[in-house]
Amino acid sequence: MSVPVRVRFAPSPTGMLHIGGVRSALFNWIWARHTSGVFILRIEDTDRARYVPDAVDQITASLDWLGLTPDEGPIQGGNYGPYVQSERLELYRHYAEQLLASGALYPCWCTTERLDSLRQAAQKAGTAFAYDRHCLKHPQALTEPHVLRYKVPANPSVVAWDDEVRGKLEFKTADIDDFVALKSDGYPTYHLANVVDDHLMEISHVLRAEEWIPSTPKHLLLFAAFGWEAPHYAHLPQVLGSDKAKLSKRHSAKSALEYRDEGYLPDTIINFLAALGWNEGSGSTKEIYSRQELIQAFSLERIQKSPAVFESDRLDWLNGKYIRELPIDELLPILEPFWPKAAGAFDDAYRGEAFALIQERIKHLDELPDLTDFFFTDPDQKLVKATLPLDKVEQATATSWLQSAIDIIEKSTVGFEAAALEKLFRDDYLTTIAVEKPGPVFMVLRVAITGKTATPGLFETMAVLGQKTVVKRLQNAIFVLK
């Protein structure tokens, strides 16, 4: 009988949840869903010097926005809590004392100054720092402040494991330092807390970034010292920027909530991150997967070993594709925070018509105000005058074009729909003003009506704005020209 899959995402609350951390959360969530397992959120807050008070709220908000809500965690609860490490200190002390009694841990009273001196000497000699076991040879009274170190055994000489992604990995125990397991303030280090929690929470698989590979032999030694079975490890490939350097802010990589606030859709982020280090392996050219398709197709065997490259241009393309393919009625609730302020005076039907005209152009939703403001507010007439192509068209000519447009609109008996307007202006209007090339004429009309040189189709825009608004804006433009 196979062990039920239980996986955990265990971030440290030291700041906003970065997009690289979200990738780790996603792979754990997908694996849990693929295997009908359990996805756990565990907050590893033992690094009190770097603790950020509102970081936990940001982490949970990020996961909720992306639809990666845990099955167990600080909010959901569960039978294996508490799910915040600072609430589990007595457990860590208990298990540290157990290892101290067995001789696997030993107390160390070395000062920061002595340890710094050892590090400087190692650096000068060009060797890796390794604690010299001074306190193992010269014990003191346990009443003095001290840390507890793990005594790395000489036997076995090698710590090895079969990584679910990378195959067999091994480290020589001679290269592993006697690391600290419990700090002098009673807080565990990452290594001790990680092992105790993974055991007590019955974690079956640990899917984490490859940067944790050097920590894994330490964790396996601790599991062995306790006599516990270790989980399966799968170390995910590193995510690099386009310059092949470690992903950072300079590669336009942001936190999950920053992507939310800029108007990226959750499914965009999920699809984009799933491709960073995993592929279906079927030779398919499929680029967009539903969540259920990802869950069905996912396997640890298809996680890549080589680094994945974060391409912000592809992320923008993918988000634009999602936006274009969503029906307007599904998009309207998502668009609510992004509309320009003046849009609040208009109903959903009108806003939906306006959005439909820019849906093909928008890449992320924070572009919405700039792309749609003229649908809700008359353009600033000083801006209109400054934007009109008066270097190519004389002011008197532009004025006559605008007046002729008003005349033909007011005299027309056809409906104010885009197709009828286009026929009216291309046939009757251009003939009336005796112009063969429509480009300059339509640019003058576009700027007068919207205040911009780049907008959706002129006649589609006019149809959405309506006759009354179009005529008023043309009249305003004539006023500033005169």
C-alpha positions, 0 to 999 in steps of 0.5 A: 500500500502506497503512502498518501501524498502529503506535501508542504509549501514552507515559506519564511515570512521575510517579505513579499512572496516572490514569483520564484516561491510561487513556482514552488508552491504551484508544483507542490499544489499540482502534485497534491491534486494529481495524486489526490493528496494534501497540500499544506502551508507551513510558516517557517518563521524561526529567523526572527531577525528577518521576520516581517509582521505582515508577510504571512498575510501577504503569503496567504493572500497570494495563494488565495488569489492564485487559487492555490489555497492549502488543505491545511495551514495556519488559517485552515487548521488541521490535525498536524498543527500548529502550522507556524514554527514559532508556535512549536518551540517546545516540540523542537526543544524536546527533540533537541534534548532527545538528540543531546541525550543520544550524543548526536548533538553537543553544546557549543559556547563559542562566541561570535568573535571566535567563530568569525576568526575561524571563518576569516582564517578559512577564507585566508587559507582558501578553504571552506569554513568548518567548525573545529569542535573546540567545545566538544573537546572542552565542555563547559557548564550547561548553565552558560548560554550555548547552542546545540550543534549536530556532530556529523559522524564519520560513518557513513562516509557518504550521504546519498539519496535518489532525487525525484528530479536529479537522480542519485546525489551524494555528499561526503560527510567529511565536507559537512560542517557540524551545523547548529540545530538549536540556537541559544535563544531556544529557536531551532535552526532551519535544519532541525525545525524542518526535519521535526516538522516534516516527520510530525506532519507526515510529509511524503514528498519535499518539492523545493528549489535546488538551492536547498540541495546542500541542506538535504544531506544535513536533513537526512543525517538528522532523520537517521539520528532520530531513526525516522524515515525521510520523505522523497526529495525533488529539487526544482530547477533554478529560475533564471532571468533572460541574461541567465543570471539568478532571477531578480527585480531587474528581470521584471520579476515581482511578487505575486501581489504586484502581478495581481495589482498590475492586472495579470490574471491568476490563470496566466501566472499558473500557466506561465510558472508551470512551464518554468521547469516542467513540460508534458513531454508528449511533443505537443505544441499546446501552450495553454492548459486549464488547471485540470489539464495541468493536474492530469498531465503533471508528473515528477518525471517531467520536471526538468533538471536544467534551469528555466528562463523567465521571459517577461515578454512571454508572460505579457503575451500569455496574459493578453491571450487570456484577456482576449479569450475571456468573455466580457461578462466574465471579465467585468468583475475582474476589471472593476478595480482597474477602470479610470475613476470616471467610469464609475458613473457608467453602467456595465453595458457601456463599459463592456462596449468600451472594453470590447474595443481595446480587448485585442490590445491590452496586455495587463489590466493596469493599462485600462485607464490609459486605453479607455479614459476618453470613453468616460471623460471629454479630452482636455482641449489644450491637449487636443490642440497640442496633439492635432497634426497642425504641422501637416494640416492648416488650422483653417482646414482642420476646422472646416473638416471638423465642421463638415463632420458635425454637419454630415452627422446631424443631417444623416438619417442612418443609424449611429453604428460603426458600419453605417458611420464608416460608409457615411464618412468614407463615401459622402464625407470625403466627397463633401470635403474633396479629399482623396487620402483619408489618413490626415482627415481621420487623424484630425477627427480621432484626436478631436474626439479622443485626445489621442492619436492611437485608439480603437477603430475611429468609427467603432469608437464613435458608435460607442460614444454616441452621437451627442458626445461625438458632436459635442467633442467636435464642437469643443475642438473647433472652439479651441482652434478658433 
